[in-house]
Amino acid sequence: MRGMLPAEKRGFSKGLQHMAVAAFFFSLMSLLVKVLGRRLPVHEVVLVRSAVLLIITYGALRRRRIDPWGNDRKLLLLRGLLGFLGVNCLYYALIHLPLAEATVIVFTNPVFTSLIAAWILAEWIGTREVGLILLSLAGVTLVAQPAALFGGIGTGLDPLGVAAGLACAIFSASAWVTVRKLGRTEPVMVIVFYFALVALVGSIPLVVINSISPTALEWVLLIFVGITTHFGQLNLTTGLRLERAGRAASMTYLQIVFAALWGLLFFKEVPTIFSIAGAMLIVGSTFVLGRMPSEPSIQ
């Protein structure tokens, strides 16, 4: 329409758009992991996922004639290690906790992201952004309905699962800040390549020790875990290069809304009034955040 301006002119930056797409693909990945984790070990899922991601990424780098080894190899390896630790913790939490409880614990990562980014990258966030992040956190709490606040709902959580969820939040926040720093010198696909490579190498010893042969259907699902991860990582890395870490992290709350949809469609999980209210808070706050003016970003 004539009166409309491009999305980035209205404040909904390209970086935030990529983060929203990443949330969609990661929600699909979580759904597949939840199904596969009923029988297969976590590290086996990580291994196959990493192998598929590595093949796709390496092929893309070859087509574009980009050196996969990058410039800052130490920081790239650190990003890969943080991602490897984070994804193992994520998968463990998704498998051993109810999806809602696992999600609310893992999605404390924007808090850690903002703190780490402020410390390392000097990316201080404004008062309005803090308020919107807190609204998103309130929405996550309503969707997850933790037992401490909702009278016994979701009691008896696995302590190791809770610890894994918190560890995932910290590792992923550290990885995101590392990606933000790497975005100044490294192509997106190189960063994703290192993540897949380190995760693959790190998973091999664990699979040698303990593995279960996947069925034909499980192989298909495992491959799709890798494919959805590829698109999720690609958009996540691009979004973090284009947008400040604290604002970008808040957009991932949309993954909660997608998770509620998958739960309804595949597991007949009907959302409560609290879940609906939480979803509205998440969507509303992330939309307003996206329309706020953005500072100059890394191109």
Buried (B, 14 or more C-beta within 10 A) or exposed (E): EEEEEEBBEEBBBBBBBBBBBBBBBBBBBBBBBBBBBEEBBBBBBBBBBBBBBBBBBBEBBEEEEBEBEBEBEEBBBBBBBBBBBBBBBBBBBBBBBBBBBBBBBBBBBBBBBBBBBBEBBEBEBEEEBEEBBEBBBBBBBBBBBBBEEBEEBBEEBBEEBBBBBBBBBBBBBBBBBBBBBBBEEBBBBBBBBBBBBBBBBBBEEBBEEEEEEBEEEBEEBBBBBBBBBBBBBBBBBBBBBBBBBBBBBBBBBBBBBBBBBBBEEEEEBEBBEBBEBBBEBBBBBBBBBBBBEBEEBBE
